[in-house]
Amino acid sequence: MSDGLSIEDKTIPLPLDMLLVKVIKNKETFIHLKLALERLDRYVAMSKLQNERIWEAERQGLETIDQACTSAEMEKGILWLESRSIEAHFYLICWDAVAKIIDTICQSGSGLKAPRSVWKRHRKTLESYQEVRDHLEHWTERLPWEKKKKDQWQRSSSQGSNKISGNMGYVLLKRTFTFRDEEGHDKEVDISPASAELLEHICKQLNEEMVDELHAIVERRRHGR
């Protein structure tokens, strides 16, 4: 008997959730994995929509500025462009959420190797996006005030001569997000549509490799190995 659903002599591989039922016997671990994977799918879907919002704001801004005949219209275009950074913040939250979900899947106690393999393979990338999200999330803590011992509000070369570090960061027309970290290093991450595709690819790898590993476990158990 093969591991799958047989329809007219064709075997259809079992989906991930059905394989989890077969392999993961601990109830808490099963629920942990099922809920985490469901949430993962939602964040990936929302990340693509949120990424589109960044570039729609840019399109609206550039178009409005190009057609502006009054200072009010010009200001409206500038506001559209400035809104890209807010939209980018929400997009980066999706990256951060995916990274945390993959990490918690690794820590679930399932004994599966696939999640750790995917995490190890993409850890540097995931953590680079988490760093930007943290930079935005803790912006208020970096505001200058008289009790601060160290002035971190210095000019940042990555953001132009009129920008200073400690601010919210900036979306560039080349579709990157740039900021200066707490050590004074200028950094950039890709926030183009390709980055949303990369996030989807990482999660697809996780799903596929978990399915492969779970199938292998089912086969070993069937043959008593």
N, C-alpha and C positions, 0 to 999 in steps of 0.2 A: 504493500500500500504506500503510495507516494504522499509526501507532505504537501497537501494543497487540495483544492476543490476540483473534482473531476467532472467535466462536462463534455460529453461526446468524445471520450478518450483523450481530451486535452486537459492537462493539468495546469490550473491557475494558481500561482504561488499565493500563500496566505498573506494578508496585509499585516502591517506592523502590530496593530492592536490585538489581532487574533493570535499572533505569535507570542505576544507578551502574556496572554492568558495561558497559553500552553507551557511557557517556560518559567515565568515568575510566580512562584507559589506563595511567597510572603505577601499578604494582602496590602500592608502599608507600602511596601516597595512598589507593588503593581500600581496602586493609586497614584503614588508619587510620580512614576514614569508616565502614566497615561495623562495626567493633568498637565505635567510639564511639557510633554510633546504637543498636546492640544494648544497650549498657550504659545509655544514656539511657532506653530503654523500661523497663528493669528498675528503675531508680531512681524513675521516675514511678509505677510499680505499687506499689513498696514505700512510697513517700511517703504514699499514700492509706491503706494499712494502718497505717502508723506514726501517722498523724494520728488514726485511730480509737482507737489505744491511749491517746493523751492524754486523750480525752474519756471513755473507758471508766474510766480511773483516777479522773477527776473524779466520774463517776457513782457509782462504788464508794465513794469517800471521803465524798461528801455523804450518800449513803444510810446508810452505816455510822454516821456522826456523828449523823444524825437519829434512828436507832434505838438509839443507844448507851445502855446502862444502867449501865455500869461505866467506870472510868477507862481500863482496858485496851482496851475497845472504842472509846473515844474516841481513844485513841492510835493504834489501828489505822486509824481513819478519817483521822486527820491524816497518817499515813504514806502512805496512798493519795493524798491531795492533794499531798503533797510529791513523790511519784513523777512527777507531771505534768511537772515541770521536766526530769527525766531523759529522759522520753519525748519531750519537746519538743526536747531536744538532738539526739536521734537523728533526729527529723523535720527539723530544720534542716540536718543533715548531708546529707540528700537534696537539699535546695535548693542547698546549696553544691556538691554533686557535679554536679548538672544544669548549674549556671552554668559550672563548669570544663569540662564536656564540650562545651557549646556554644562556649565560647571556643577549645577545642582544635580543634573542627571549623572555626572561622573561620581558624585558623592552619595548617590542613592542607596548604595549597598547591593546593587543588582549583581555585581561581579562581571558585568559586561565590559569587554575591552574596547569595543568600537567607539563609545563616547570619549574615552580618554585619548584614543588615537586621533580622533577628529580635533579634540581640544588642543592636543600637542601640536598638530600640524598647522592649526590656524591661530594659535594662542597669541603670537606677536601681533597679528593683524587685529584680532578682537580687542586686545588690551590697548592698542593705539587709539581705537575709537572710544573705548571706555575712558581713556585719559582726557579726550576732548570733552566728552559728556560731563566728567567730573569738573573740568575747568569751568564749564558753563553753569553747572549746578551750584557751585560754591563761589559764584561771582561776588555775592554780597559780603562774604568773609574777607575779600581782598580790597574792599573799598578803603581808601585812606582815611585815617582819623588820628587825632593827636596822641592817642595811647599806643599807637603802633610803633614798635622799636625799629622796624626796617621799612624804608620806603621802597615798595615794589612797583611803583607807578613810573616806569621809565619808558623812553621811546622804544618802539619795536620796529626794527627794519622790515619785518615781514608785513607790516600793516601800514607802511607809509609814514612820512615824516610828521603827520599830524595825529598819529595814533600812539597810544601809550599802553604798555603791558598792564595786566590786571583787568583789562576791560573784557567785554563779552566775546571777543574774537570777531572775525570778519570773513564773509563769503566773497571769494574772488570770481571774476568773470571766467577764469579758466576752470571753474567748477571745483575748487578746493576750499577747504575751511582752514584758515590760518590763525594762529594764536601764539603767545609767548608763555611758556610754563613758568613755574615758580623759581626755577634755577636760571631764568633769563634766556632760555633757548627758544628760538623761533621754530615752530613746527607747523606742518600741514598734513591734512588727510584728504583723500579723494572723497567727494560727496556727489560725484556725477551719477547718472543713471547706471553706469557700469558698476558702481559700488553697491547699489541695491541688488543688482544681478549677482554680485559676488556673495552677498549675505544669503541670498536664496540658494546659491550653489553650496555654500557651507552646510546649510541645514538639509539640503537634499542629500549630501554625502552622509550626514549623520543618519538620516532615515534609511538610506540604502545599505550602509554598512551594519547598522543594527539589525536590519532584516536578514542580511547574509549570515551574521553571527548567530542569530536566533534560529535560523533554518539549520545551521550546522549543529547546534545543540540538540534540536529535535531529532535530527538524523542519528546523532551519537546515542541518544537515549533509546531510540527505536532499535538500534542494533546492539544495545547493551554495552556500549563502550564508554 
